Amino acid sequence: MTAENISIILMQLMSEVNKFKKLTGSQKKTLVTVLLTHFVTEIATEENQPALREIIRLTVPTLIDNFIDISKGLELKNLKNKLFCC
């Protein structure tokens, strides 16, 4: 796990956690953040753990919100394409 692949891992975690339909959006966001932090502890090397934890703390909540906004925009675009195709 590196700073370069956190966003990829984040998207995969979001996809998996989204399957838990009984959780609220806030609970899913917290779960993803906790899981990502746990992965850093388990997978990352001792040298880069502090930096990765700081990246998670500073960027992951905003990244999650941005990915959700992007996803909603893509869903809306796909819906428009289906409704207005000729």
N, C-alpha and C positions, 0 to 999 in steps of 0.2 A: 504494500500500500504506500503510495506516494502522493504528494500534493498534486501531481499531474493527473492522477486517475481518481481522485476523490469525487469529482462530478459524475463520472461514469458509475462508480459504486453507489453514489447517492441516488441516481436515477433508477438503478436496479432495485435498491431498497425501497424507494417510493412505490415502484410498481408492485412489489410483493406486499408491502404494508397496506396498499390500497385495497387489497383483497379482503381485509378485515372490515366488513361493512358495518359492524356494530360500534366501531370507534369513530369519534368525532374527528374533524380535520385537525384540531389542535392536538388531540391524543396521537394521531398518526404522525404528526410533525415531531412531537416529543419522542415517540418510539423510534423513528428514523434517526434522530439525533443521538439517542442513547445507543442504538445499535452501531452506528458509525463510530462513536467514541469507543465502544467495546472492541470493535474490529481493530482500531488503532492500537489499543492495549495488547491485543492478542497477536496481531500480524506485523505491525510496524516494528522497525528496528529501534533499539533503545535510543539511538542518536536522534532520530527524527520524530519520536513520539511527542515531545513538547511542542514542536512546531506544528505538527498535524492537529493536535488538540486545539491549539490557538486558531488555526485555520477553520476548524469545525465551529468553534465558539463564535468567531467573528463573521463567518460567511454562510454557513449552512442554513440557518433559519431564513435568510434572505434568498438564498438560492432555491430553497424549497418553494417559497412564495412565487418566485419568478418562473420556475418550471411549471407550477400550477397555472399561472397566468398564461404562459405560452401554450400549455395544453388546452386551456379553455378557448384560446384564440384559434387554435388548429381545429378544434371541434366545431366552432362556429363557422369557420371557413368551409369545412367539409359539409356541414349542414346546408349552407348557402349553395354550394355546388350541387347538392342533391335536389334542392328545392327549385333551383333556377336553371337546371341543365336543359338544353334544347337539342 
